[in-house]
Amino acid sequence: MNTATQKKPRLTTSAMIASIADEGQRVKAAPFGKALVEYAATHPEVVGMTADLAKYTDLHLFAQAYPERFFQMGMAEQLLMGAAGGMAKAGLVPFATTYAVFGTRRAYDFIHQVIAEENLNVKICCALPGLTTGYGPSHQATEDLAMMRAIPGLTVVDPCDALDIEQAVPQIAAHDGPVYMRLLRGSVPLVLDEYDYRFELGKAQRLRDGADVLVISSGLMTMRALEAAKQLEKDKVGVAVLHCPTIKPLDAATILAEARRPGRLVVVAENHSTVGGLGEAVAGLLLQEGVAPARFRMLALPDAFLDAGALPTLHDRYGISTAKVVQSLKAWLA
């Protein structure tokens, strides 16, 4: 058969619920669940809670290891957050898991009033952040960072890969106060171990340097930025990548130091709406501090209700695939 007319192999799993890992990419299974089980072995105050989604947030591993410390709250996210607040008042450290759309949109007032206003020690870990599912606006949490950033005193974390999650779990557990962490579940890509990286709550880290472009990124977009940087290196374009896993509080000192370097295109890349996320946080910081990059762009999801469909197709359509990141950077440099 002529290779030009050969059809692409059919997907063996639903592309709407597929892993964000590219074919052949290294992955680790259930990094959140495994890290929490390990941490909880020496911290009996940790409890696990979910709203009917233990299997789909990898919390089922915790439930198997510590059944007496696991609480299934049913399909009731407001109850989940309210109960987590009550447990924190009793001296426990609850890890509450659900999907990001349900944890933020359905339970926002409970997070705001029950947990954050009293600065309770609840760790909210939410799967399917941004555009990591193809099931349309009902399941795509494209505005969760904007909502959570707006809550006073709430620490907000957006990890990139399995290593980031593994290292973030004990640090957010030890942090005194409420935390919202975006959660990648299932088979999670592993990329940051190639860059001598260690997660540090509240800190950004430059993973690679480059003279032409600075990409400030979080979550899976750090992975995309690193992939794009490798491709552009072949065209003699130097792309620096500053991974910013803590969205609130921002590591202002590191961001400002990188953005002050002259002559570079500065791009903020995030798996979130252009409204209210990392891009606007960085833009506001630069403006307040009087730092004016040569050029500034935001690479993010549109302010719109996104389509349903296969994830690879949607990532291309909305500009967050590696190919589209490369294309955008080349266009902005032209």
KALIN-V672456 format. One record per helix or strand of 2 or more residues. SS is the DSSP state (@ for helix, = for strand). FROM is the first residue (numbers start at 1). TO is the last residue. If there is no record, write none. Layout:
SS:FROM:TO ; SS:FROM:TO
This chain:
@:3:5 ; =:27:29 ; @:31:40 ; =:46:50 ; @:60:65 ; @:67:69 ; =:70:72 ; @:77:89 ; =:93:99 ; @:100:106 ; @:108:116 ; =:123:127 ; @:144:149 ; =:155:158 ; @:162:174 ; =:179:183 ; =:187:189 ; @:192:195 ; =:205:208 ; =:213:217 ; @:220:233 ; =:239:243 ; =:246:248 ; @:252:259 ; =:265:273 ; @:278:288 ; =:295:301 ; @:311:317 ; @:322:333
